[in-house]
Amino acid sequence: MTTTTDRTAPRDLATEFPARLSLTPKTTLAGQLDGAWWPYSRDLTAELPPLAAALDETWGRVTRVTVNPTRWPVVPHTVAVAGHTVHVGWFTEQHPDKLILLSYTVGRWDLLVIPPETEPAAAARLMAAAAIPGSALTAGALMANETVIGRGIRDARRQEATWDGEGGACMSPFGNPMDRSTLPLPGNGWR
């Protein structure tokens, strides 16, 4: 596999936007994931500094990160984060929607990575589900579940739009759409 190096100056997302994180509370219940991260873009050079800075305060200094390169167009070898360097590695065997963070002092954390283009309602569901202590759901299972839920929501919206577009409850007893002005309402001449 070839690696592409992007020489453009990264945006400083740490000062523009805080990291969107949902972390499991500290508990003895170990789950498949330690929370979720919803980046603003697919640019690891710009996205990792605010993530590592947010985690440095609560979990300790992040020293290494691993990703699956399927979701990231450029995987840098290192990223500068608030006075230290985070080493970035990639493994095709790792689930594409999972990020692994390592620290010398605290250990390892696995985060669900929510795609940047995800709708806010779907991201909120995923972030809440990934932060449940002791959950046996993996990154792949959560993403598959959200695909099914999202499809159901889209189908319900489409059905509602069809219902409204056909006049909703304004149907004749013979199944023909009726104009709203033919409803038996005061002022329409119906008594």
Residue frames as a rotation matrix with the C-alpha (Angstrom) as fourth column:
MET 1
0.582 0.813 0.000 0.00
0.813 -0.582 0.000 0.00
0.000 0.000 -1.000 0.00
THR 2
-0.399 -0.710 0.580 1.27
0.673 -0.656 -0.340 3.46
0.622 0.255 0.740 -0.80
THR 3
0.121 0.363 -0.924 1.06
0.878 -0.474 -0.071 6.42
-0.464 -0.802 -0.376 1.53
THR 4
0.214 0.025 0.977 0.30
0.664 -0.737 -0.126 9.91
0.716 0.676 -0.174 0.29
THR 5
-0.406 -0.394 -0.825 1.89
0.863 -0.462 -0.204 12.85
-0.301 -0.794 0.528 2.04
ASP 6
0.570 0.639 0.516 -0.07
0.718 -0.693 0.065 16.07
0.399 0.334 -0.854 2.18
ARG 7
-0.456 -0.878 -0.143 2.27
0.868 -0.404 -0.290 19.06
0.197 -0.256 0.946 2.42
THR 8
-0.030 0.493 0.869 -0.43
0.144 -0.858 0.492 21.70
0.989 0.140 -0.045 2.89
ALA 9
-0.888 -0.277 0.367 -0.61
-0.269 -0.334 -0.903 23.48
0.373 -0.901 0.222 6.21
PRO 10
-0.458 0.757 -0.467 -3.24
0.760 0.605 0.235 21.87
0.461 -0.248 -0.852 8.45
ARG 11
0.123 0.595 0.794 -6.04
-0.211 -0.766 0.607 23.93
0.970 -0.242 0.031 9.92
ASP 12
-0.923 -0.379 0.066 -5.86
-0.119 0.118 -0.986 24.39
0.365 -0.918 -0.154 13.65
LEU 13
-0.076 0.970 -0.229 -9.12
0.073 0.235 0.969 22.70
0.994 0.057 -0.089 14.60
ALA 14
-0.311 -0.087 -0.946 -8.17
0.898 0.300 -0.323 22.71
0.312 -0.950 -0.015 18.28
THR 15
-0.885 -0.015 -0.466 -8.71
0.222 -0.892 -0.394 26.46
-0.410 -0.452 0.792 18.44
GLU 16
-0.759 0.634 -0.148 -11.66
-0.489 -0.405 0.772 26.47
0.430 0.659 0.618 16.00
PHE 17
0.353 0.916 -0.193 -13.74
-0.639 0.387 0.665 23.57
0.683 -0.111 0.722 17.34
PRO 18
-0.185 -0.376 0.908 -13.53
-0.909 0.417 -0.013 21.34
-0.374 -0.828 -0.419 20.41
ALA 19
-0.915 -0.151 -0.375 -13.34
-0.285 0.899 0.333 17.58
0.287 0.412 -0.865 19.91
ARG 20
0.120 0.988 0.099 -16.76
-0.939 0.081 0.335 15.95
0.323 -0.133 0.937 19.77
LEU 21
-0.754 -0.497 -0.430 -16.38
-0.274 0.832 -0.482 13.10
0.598 -0.245 -0.763 22.23
SER 22
0.499 0.780 0.377 -18.57
-0.772 0.203 0.602 10.81
0.393 -0.592 0.703 24.24
LEU 23
-0.513 -0.815 -0.271 -16.63
-0.518 0.545 -0.660 8.70
0.685 -0.198 -0.701 26.75
THR 24
0.300 0.555 -0.776 -17.69
0.351 0.692 0.631 5.85
0.887 -0.462 0.013 28.99
PRO 25
0.652 -0.074 0.755 -17.69
-0.659 -0.549 0.515 6.80
0.376 -0.833 -0.407 32.65
LYS 26
-0.498 -0.864 -0.069 -14.90
-0.657 0.428 -0.620 5.36
0.565 -0.264 -0.781 34.76
THR 27
0.524 0.685 0.506 -16.20
-0.845 0.491 0.211 2.02
-0.104 -0.538 0.836 35.97
THR 28
-0.371 -0.649 0.664 -15.09
-0.546 0.731 0.410 -1.56
-0.751 -0.210 -0.625 36.44
LEU 29
0.507 0.621 0.598 -17.36
0.189 0.596 -0.780 -2.67
-0.841 0.509 0.184 33.58
ALA 30
-0.587 -0.747 -0.313 -15.13
-0.244 -0.206 0.948 -3.21
-0.772 0.632 -0.061 30.56
GLY 31
0.595 0.796 0.112 -16.83
-0.050 0.176 -0.983 -3.00
-0.802 0.579 0.145 27.18
GLN 32
0.373 -0.406 0.834 -15.79
0.895 0.394 -0.209 -3.28
-0.243 0.825 0.511 23.57
LEU 33
0.046 -0.292 0.955 -15.50
0.566 -0.781 -0.266 0.51
0.823 0.552 0.129 23.23
ASP 34
-0.453 -0.287 -0.844 -14.45
0.870 -0.350 -0.348 3.33
-0.195 -0.892 0.408 25.50
GLY 35
0.000 0.529 -0.848 -16.61
0.126 -0.842 -0.525 5.90
-0.992 -0.107 -0.066 23.75
ALA 36
0.395 0.213 0.894 -17.02
0.902 0.097 -0.421 7.65
-0.177 0.972 -0.154 20.42
TRP 37
-0.421 -0.549 -0.722 -15.36
0.218 -0.834 0.507 10.44
-0.880 0.056 0.471 18.47
TRP 38
0.554 0.638 0.535 -17.09
0.740 -0.083 -0.668 12.47
-0.382 0.765 -0.518 15.75
PRO 39
-0.498 -0.832 -0.246 -14.40
0.582 -0.531 0.616 14.31
-0.643 0.163 0.749 13.74
TYR 40
0.258 0.553 -0.792 -15.22
-0.183 -0.777 -0.602 17.32
-0.949 0.301 -0.099 11.56
SER 41
0.488 -0.189 -0.852 -13.23
-0.873 -0.100 -0.477 16.04
0.005 0.977 -0.214 8.56
ARG 42
0.975 -0.217 0.057 -11.13
0.220 0.974 -0.056 13.12
-0.043 0.067 0.997 7.31
ASP 43
0.381 -0.874 0.301 -7.88
-0.184 -0.391 -0.902 15.03
0.906 0.288 -0.310 7.85
LEU 44
0.626 -0.143 -0.766 -6.00
0.686 0.568 0.455 13.25
0.371 -0.810 0.454 10.66
THR 45
-0.475 -0.876 0.083 -3.35
0.748 -0.452 -0.486 15.96
0.464 -0.169 0.870 10.84
ALA 46
-0.581 0.333 0.743 -6.02
-0.330 -0.930 0.159 18.52
0.744 -0.153 0.650 11.68
GLU 47
0.411 0.910 -0.054 -8.34
-0.373 0.221 0.901 16.26
0.832 -0.351 0.430 13.70
LEU 48
0.272 -0.321 -0.907 -5.94
0.634 0.769 -0.082 14.46
0.724 -0.553 0.413 16.06
PRO 49
-0.738 -0.630 0.241 -4.61
0.225 -0.567 -0.792 17.52
0.636 -0.531 0.560 17.96
PRO 50
-0.299 0.643 0.705 -7.99
-0.819 -0.552 0.157 18.54
0.491 -0.530 0.691 19.47
LEU 51
0.659 0.518 -0.545 -8.80
-0.219 0.826 0.519 14.88
0.719 -0.223 0.658 20.22
ALA 52
0.017 -0.752 -0.659 -5.48
0.667 0.499 -0.552 14.23
0.744 -0.430 0.510 21.95
ALA 53
-0.754 -0.277 0.596 -5.66
-0.151 -0.810 -0.567 17.55
0.639 -0.517 0.569 23.80
ALA 54
0.158 0.899 0.407 -9.13
-0.803 -0.123 0.583 16.69
0.574 -0.420 0.703 25.14
LEU 55
0.773 0.144 -0.618 -8.01
0.082 0.943 0.321 13.23
0.629 -0.299 0.717 26.22
ASP 56
-0.298 -0.953 -0.058 -4.70
0.290 -0.032 -0.957 14.38
0.909 -0.302 0.286 27.74
GLU 57
-0.431 0.183 0.884 -6.68
-0.712 -0.671 -0.209 16.17
0.554 -0.719 0.419 30.46
THR 58
0.433 0.767 0.474 -8.87
-0.900 0.338 0.276 13.20
0.052 -0.546 0.836 31.42
TRP 59
0.997 0.027 -0.068 -6.95
-0.032 0.997 -0.071 10.07
0.066 0.073 0.995 30.41
GLY 60
0.315 -0.949 0.021 -3.31
0.135 0.067 0.989 11.07
-0.939 -0.308 0.150 30.25
ARG 61
-0.091 -0.471 -0.878 -0.96
-0.745 -0.552 0.373 11.82
-0.660 0.688 -0.301 27.38
VAL 62
0.873 0.351 0.339 -1.82
0.008 0.684 -0.729 10.04
-0.488 0.639 0.594 24.13
THR 63
-0.056 -0.986 -0.158 1.40
-0.432 -0.119 0.894 8.77
-0.900 0.119 -0.419 22.53
ARG 64
-0.971 -0.238 0.039 0.19
-0.083 0.480 0.873 6.52
-0.226 0.845 -0.485 19.69
VAL 65
0.063 0.987 -0.146 -2.89
-0.634 -0.073 -0.770 6.20
-0.771 0.141 0.621 17.51
THR 66
-0.904 -0.267 0.334 -3.83
0.090 0.646 0.758 3.48
-0.418 0.715 -0.560 15.05
VAL 67
0.022 0.896 -0.444 -6.45
-0.674 -0.315 -0.669 3.69
-0.739 0.314 0.596 12.31
ASN 68
0.024 0.051 0.998 -7.61
0.687 0.725 -0.054 1.72
-0.727 0.687 -0.017 9.31
PRO 69
-0.773 -0.449 -0.448 -6.53
0.060 -0.755 0.653 3.71
-0.631 0.478 0.611 6.21
THR 70
-0.500 0.654 0.567 -9.82
0.863 0.322 0.390 2.93
0.072 0.684 -0.726 4.44
ARG 71
0.533 0.832 -0.154 -11.52
0.846 -0.525 0.089 5.97
-0.007 -0.177 -0.984 5.99
TRP 72
0.560 -0.425 -0.711 -8.53
0.069 -0.831 0.552 8.34
-0.826 -0.358 -0.436 6.03
PRO 73
0.985 -0.132 0.108 -7.11
0.104 -0.036 -0.994 9.59
0.135 0.991 -0.022 2.69
VAL 74
0.135 -0.973 0.187 -3.79
-0.282 -0.218 -0.934 10.59
0.950 0.074 -0.304 4.29
VAL 75
0.934 0.044 -0.355 -2.28
0.309 0.403 0.862 8.83
0.181 -0.914 0.363 7.30
PRO 76
0.468 -0.804 0.368 0.65
-0.618 -0.595 -0.514 10.89
0.632 0.013 -0.775 8.65
HIS 77
-0.015 -0.566 -0.824 3.45
0.376 0.761 -0.529 9.14
0.927 -0.318 0.202 10.56
THR 78
-0.578 -0.170 -0.798 3.40
0.813 -0.206 -0.544 11.71
-0.072 -0.964 0.257 13.35
VAL 79
0.288 0.661 0.693 1.18
0.486 -0.724 0.490 14.59
0.825 0.195 -0.530 14.47
ALA 80
-0.818 -0.564 0.112 2.29
0.240 -0.512 -0.825 17.44
0.522 -0.648 0.554 16.72
VAL 81
0.335 0.935 -0.120 -0.01
0.449 -0.047 0.892 17.85
0.829 -0.352 -0.435 19.73
ALA 82
0.866 0.187 0.465 0.44
-0.235 -0.669 0.706 20.54
0.442 -0.720 -0.535 22.39
GLY 83
0.362 -0.824 0.435 4.15
-0.931 -0.301 0.207 20.15
-0.039 -0.480 -0.876 22.98
HIS 84
-0.295 -0.501 0.814 4.53
-0.374 0.844 0.384 16.46
-0.879 -0.191 -0.436 22.16
THR 85
-0.527 0.028 -0.850 4.31
-0.838 0.148 0.524 14.13
0.141 0.989 -0.054 19.20
VAL 86
0.253 0.643 0.723 1.68
-0.512 0.723 -0.464 11.47
-0.821 -0.253 0.512 18.62
HIS 87
-0.833 -0.537 -0.136 2.81
-0.434 0.481 0.761 8.56
-0.343 0.693 -0.634 16.42
VAL 88
0.245 0.957 -0.153 0.20
-0.806 0.113 -0.581 7.34
-0.539 0.265 0.799 13.96
GLY 89
-0.863 -0.459 0.212 0.04
-0.284 0.786 0.549 3.82
-0.418 0.414 -0.809 12.59
TRP 90
0.045 0.905 -0.424 -2.40
-0.993 -0.007 -0.119 2.01
-0.111 0.426 0.898 10.37
PHE 91
-0.842 -0.175 0.511 -3.63
-0.176 0.983 0.046 -1.56
-0.511 -0.052 -0.858 10.17
THR 92
-0.571 0.656 -0.493 -6.01
-0.668 -0.023 0.744 -2.88
0.477 0.754 0.451 7.53
GLU 93
-0.589 0.331 -0.737 -7.09
0.440 0.896 0.051 -5.58
0.678 -0.294 -0.674 10.00
GLN 94
-0.852 0.291 -0.435 -8.47
0.281 -0.447 -0.849 -2.93
-0.442 -0.846 0.299 12.37
HIS 95
0.068 0.952 0.299 -12.16
0.944 0.036 -0.328 -2.08
-0.323 0.304 -0.896 11.88
PRO 96
-0.417 -0.281 0.864 -12.46
0.717 -0.686 0.124 1.03
0.558 0.671 0.488 9.64
ASP 97
0.319 0.638 0.701 -14.77
0.000 -0.740 0.673 2.78
0.948 -0.215 -0.236 12.13
LYS 98
0.896 -0.086 -0.437 -12.49
0.445 0.198 0.873 2.30
0.011 -0.976 0.216 15.13
LEU 99
0.366 -0.803 0.471 -9.59
-0.361 -0.588 -0.724 4.36
0.858 0.095 -0.505 16.46
ILE 100
0.664 -0.238 -0.709 -7.15
0.683 0.580 0.444 2.91
0.306 -0.779 0.548 18.99
LEU 101
0.544 -0.467 0.697 -5.34
-0.463 -0.860 -0.214 5.31
0.699 -0.207 -0.684 21.32
LEU 102
0.457 -0.482 -0.747 -2.33
0.710 0.704 -0.020 4.30
0.536 -0.521 0.664 23.42
SER 103
0.630 -0.292 0.720 -0.72
-0.541 -0.829 0.138 5.97
0.557 -0.476 -0.680 26.42
TYR 104
-0.327 -0.833 -0.447 2.37
-0.078 0.495 -0.865 4.96
0.942 -0.248 -0.227 28.40
THR 105
-0.865 -0.096 0.493 0.71
-0.464 -0.220 -0.858 5.83
0.191 -0.971 0.146 31.68
VAL 106
-0.230 0.892 0.389 -2.89
-0.833 0.027 -0.552 4.68
-0.503 -0.451 0.737 31.37
GLY 107
-0.391 0.052 0.919 -3.12
0.172 0.985 0.017 2.06
-0.904 0.165 -0.394 28.62
ARG 108
-0.970 0.079 0.228 -5.36
0.233 0.066 0.970 1.59
0.062 0.995 -0.082 25.60
TRP 109
-0.268 0.934 -0.238 -8.70
-0.151 -0.284 -0.947 3.04
-0.951 -0.218 0.217 24.57
ASP 110
-0.795 0.148 0.589 -10.85
0.599 0.352 0.719 2.05
-0.101 0.924 -0.368 21.63
LEU 111
-0.441 0.645 -0.624 -13.15
-0.204 -0.749 -0.630 4.69
-0.874 -0.150 0.462 20.19
LEU 112
0.160 0.589 0.792 -15.89
0.870 0.295 -0.395 4.42
-0.466 0.753 -0.465 17.60
VAL 113
-0.826 -0.375 -0.420 -15.17
0.113 -0.841 0.529 6.91
-0.552 0.390 0.737 14.82
ILE 114
0.253 0.961 0.112 -18.38
0.541 -0.045 -0.840 8.43
-0.802 0.273 -0.531 13.52
PRO 115
-0.270 -0.386 0.882 -18.01
0.961 -0.162 0.223 9.58
0.057 0.908 0.415 9.90
PRO 116
-0.863 -0.168 -0.477 -17.86
0.273 -0.948 -0.161 13.40
-0.425 -0.269 0.864 9.62
GLU 117
-0.841 0.536 -0.072 -20.80
-0.350 -0.438 0.828 13.50
0.412 0.722 0.556 7.20
THR 118
-0.615 0.616 -0.493 -23.13
0.724 0.688 -0.045 11.74
0.311 -0.384 -0.869 9.65
GLU 119
0.048 0.735 0.677 -26.37
0.061 -0.678 0.732 13.57
0.997 0.006 -0.077 10.46
PRO 120
-0.541 -0.338 0.770 -26.43
-0.641 -0.427 -0.638 15.02
0.544 -0.839 0.014 14.01
ALA 121
0.410 0.758 0.507 -29.30
-0.912 0.331 0.242 12.79
0.016 -0.562 0.827 15.20
ALA 122
0.841 -0.167 -0.515 -27.52
0.005 0.953 -0.302 9.64
0.541 0.251 0.802 14.02
ALA 123
-0.199 -0.976 0.088 -24.23
-0.022 -0.085 -0.996 10.84
0.980 -0.200 -0.005 15.55
ALA 124
-0.232 0.190 0.954 -25.98
-0.924 -0.349 -0.155 11.47
0.303 -0.918 0.256 18.88
ARG 125
0.827 0.558 0.070 -27.40
-0.558 0.797 0.233 7.92
0.074 -0.231 0.970 18.88
LEU 126
0.580 -0.679 -0.450 -24.00
0.239 0.670 -0.703 6.44
0.778 0.301 0.551 18.04
MET 127
-0.359 -0.751 0.554 -22.18
-0.345 -0.445 -0.827 8.52
0.867 -0.488 -0.099 20.65
ALA 128
0.134 0.495 0.859 -24.64
-0.988 0.005 0.152 7.48
0.071 -0.869 0.490 23.35
ALA 129
0.944 0.276 -0.181 -24.49
-0.282 0.959 -0.007 3.79
0.172 0.057 0.983 22.39
ALA 130
0.326 -0.905 -0.275 -20.68
0.182 0.345 -0.921 3.73
0.928 0.250 0.278 22.30
ALA 131
-0.448 -0.521 0.726 -20.44
-0.523 -0.506 -0.686 5.22
0.725 -0.687 -0.046 25.80
ILE 132
0.681 0.709 0.181 -22.53
-0.593 0.390 0.704 2.57
0.429 -0.587 0.686 27.57
PRO 133
-0.217 -0.818 0.533 -20.31
-0.971 0.235 -0.034 0.91
-0.097 -0.525 -0.846 30.21
GLY 134
-0.466 -0.097 0.880 -19.78
-0.325 0.943 -0.069 -2.82
-0.823 -0.318 -0.471 29.68
SER 135
0.540 0.728 -0.421 -21.43
-0.653 0.047 -0.756 -2.85
-0.531 0.684 0.501 26.25
ALA 136
-0.033 -0.499 0.866 -20.62
0.237 0.838 0.492 -5.87
-0.971 0.222 0.091 24.10
LEU 137
0.871 0.413 0.266 -21.36
0.358 -0.160 -0.920 -3.96
-0.338 0.896 -0.287 20.89
THR 138
-0.187 -0.967 0.173 -18.39
0.786 -0.041 0.617 -3.47
-0.590 0.252 0.767 18.57
ALA 139
-0.535 -0.081 -0.841 -17.78
-0.287 -0.919 0.271 -0.55
-0.795 0.386 0.468 16.21
GLY 140
-0.970 0.137 -0.198 -19.04
-0.147 0.313 0.938 -2.66
0.191 0.940 -0.284 13.32
ALA 141
-0.500 0.828 -0.254 -22.21
0.859 0.512 -0.022 -3.68
0.112 -0.229 -0.967 15.15
LEU 142
-0.182 0.420 -0.889 -23.02
0.446 -0.770 -0.456 -0.09
-0.876 -0.480 -0.047 16.14
MET 143
-0.698 -0.124 -0.705 -22.53
-0.481 -0.648 0.590 1.18
-0.530 0.751 0.393 12.59
ALA 144
-0.907 0.405 -0.115 -24.62
0.190 0.638 0.746 -1.67
0.375 0.655 -0.656 11.14
ASN 145
-0.319 0.814 -0.485 -27.40
0.906 0.112 -0.409 -0.98
-0.279 -0.570 -0.773 13.67
GLU 146
-0.287 0.174 -0.942 -27.37
0.031 -0.981 -0.190 2.72
-0.957 -0.084 0.276 12.81
THR 147
-0.950 -0.036 -0.310 -27.63
-0.307 -0.066 0.949 1.90
-0.054 0.997 0.051 9.11
VAL 148
-0.623 0.767 -0.150 -30.80
0.682 0.628 0.374 -0.08
0.382 0.131 -0.915 9.82
ILE 149
-0.123 0.567 -0.815 -32.20
0.773 -0.460 -0.437 2.61
-0.622 -0.684 -0.382 12.15
GLY 150
-0.590 -0.184 -0.786 -31.37
-0.204 -0.909 0.365 5.36
-0.782 0.375 0.498 9.65
ARG 151
-0.959 0.274 -0.067 -33.03
0.019 0.299 0.954 3.43
0.282 0.914 -0.292 6.84
GLY 152
-0.351 0.870 -0.347 -36.16
0.931 0.364 -0.031 3.00
0.100 -0.334 -0.937 8.99
ILE 153
-0.172 0.242 -0.955 -36.26
0.416 -0.861 -0.293 6.71
-0.893 -0.448 0.048 9.79
ARG 154
-0.840 -0.169 -0.515 -35.86
-0.359 -0.537 0.763 7.64
-0.406 0.826 0.391 6.12
ASP 155
-0.807 0.590 -0.023 -38.64
0.412 0.590 0.694 5.20
0.423 0.551 -0.719 5.15
ALA 156
-0.150 0.771 -0.619 -40.96
0.934 -0.096 -0.345 6.66
-0.326 -0.630 -0.705 7.80
ARG 157
-0.379 -0.040 -0.924 -40.26
-0.004 -0.999 0.045 10.20
-0.925 0.021 0.379 6.57
ARG 158
-0.974 0.017 -0.225 -40.90
-0.225 -0.006 0.974 9.14
0.016 1.000 0.009 2.98
GLN 159
-0.552 0.821 -0.146 -44.19
0.772 0.569 0.284 7.50
0.317 0.044 -0.948 3.98
GLU 160
-0.093 0.495 -0.864 -45.22
0.688 -0.595 -0.415 10.60
-0.719 -0.633 -0.285 5.91
ALA 161
-0.663 -0.199 -0.722 -44.36
-0.299 -0.813 0.499 12.83
-0.687 0.547 0.479 2.94
THR 162
-0.926 0.375 -0.038 -46.39
0.141 0.439 0.888 10.55
0.350 0.817 -0.459 0.66
TRP 163
-0.289 0.839 -0.460 -49.29
0.954 0.215 -0.208 10.66
-0.076 -0.499 -0.863 3.10
ASP 164
-0.154 0.182 -0.971 -49.16
0.286 -0.933 -0.220 14.46
-0.946 -0.311 0.091 3.26
GLY 165
-0.849 -0.269 -0.454 -48.71
-0.325 -0.411 0.852 14.77
-0.416 0.871 0.261 -0.51
GLU 166
-0.803 0.595 -0.038 -51.78
0.367 0.545 0.754 12.65
0.469 0.591 -0.656 -1.17
GLY 167
-0.141 0.784 0.605 -53.91
-0.363 -0.609 0.705 14.74
0.921 -0.120 0.371 1.13
GLY 168
-0.888 -0.262 0.378 -53.41
-0.438 0.232 -0.869 12.72
0.140 -0.937 -0.321 4.29
ALA 169
-0.726 0.661 0.191 -56.78
0.319 0.569 -0.758 11.91
-0.610 -0.489 -0.624 5.82
CYS 170
-0.141 0.682 -0.717 -58.57
-0.626 -0.623 -0.469 13.79
-0.767 0.382 0.515 3.04
MET 171
-0.986 -0.116 -0.119 -59.64
-0.166 0.660 0.733 10.71
-0.007 0.742 -0.670 1.11
SER 172
-0.116 0.983 -0.143 -63.09
-0.950 -0.068 0.304 9.94
0.290 0.171 0.942 -0.18
PRO 173
0.251 0.267 0.930 -64.70
-0.641 0.766 -0.047 6.69
-0.725 -0.585 0.364 0.96
PHE 174
0.986 0.139 0.095 -63.78
-0.014 0.626 -0.779 5.38
-0.168 0.767 0.619 -2.50
GLY 175
0.370 -0.927 0.065 -60.03
0.710 0.327 0.623 6.00
-0.599 -0.185 0.779 -1.99
ASN 176
0.261 -0.253 0.932 -59.82
0.783 -0.508 -0.358 9.13
0.564 0.823 0.065 -4.15
PRO 177
-0.691 -0.532 -0.489 -57.89
0.715 -0.600 -0.358 12.15
-0.103 -0.597 0.795 -2.84
MET 178
0.480 0.861 0.167 -60.17
0.855 -0.502 0.132 15.00
0.197 0.079 -0.977 -1.90
ASP 179
-0.279 -0.476 0.834 -59.37
0.259 -0.874 -0.411 18.69
0.925 0.102 0.367 -1.94
ARG 180
-0.819 -0.085 -0.567 -59.28
0.573 -0.065 -0.817 20.20
0.033 -0.994 0.102 1.56
SER 181
-0.844 0.537 -0.002 -62.04
-0.536 -0.844 -0.018 22.62
-0.011 -0.014 1.000 0.53
THR 182
-0.163 0.822 -0.545 -64.45
-0.434 0.437 0.788 19.68
0.886 0.365 0.285 0.23
LEU 183
-0.794 -0.133 -0.594 -64.06
0.431 0.565 -0.704 18.76
0.429 -0.814 -0.391 3.87
PRO 184
0.290 0.957 0.013 -67.16
0.603 -0.193 0.774 19.25
0.743 -0.216 -0.633 6.03
LEU 185
-0.628 -0.520 -0.579 -65.87
0.778 -0.452 -0.437 22.34
-0.034 -0.725 0.688 7.78
PRO 186
0.333 0.737 -0.588 -67.84
0.642 -0.634 -0.432 25.42
-0.691 -0.233 -0.684 8.81
GLY 187
0.074 -0.250 -0.966 -67.85
-0.418 -0.887 0.197 27.90
-0.906 0.389 -0.170 5.97
ASN 188
-0.907 -0.419 -0.036 -67.69
-0.227 0.416 0.880 25.26
-0.354 0.807 -0.473 3.22
GLY 189
-0.352 0.863 -0.362 -71.46
-0.869 -0.157 0.470 25.06
0.349 0.480 0.805 2.95
TRP 190
-0.483 0.174 -0.858 -71.68
0.202 0.976 0.084 21.76
0.852 -0.132 -0.507 4.83
ARG 191
-0.075 0.505 0.860 -74.17
-0.852 -0.481 0.208 21.56
0.519 -0.717 0.466 7.63
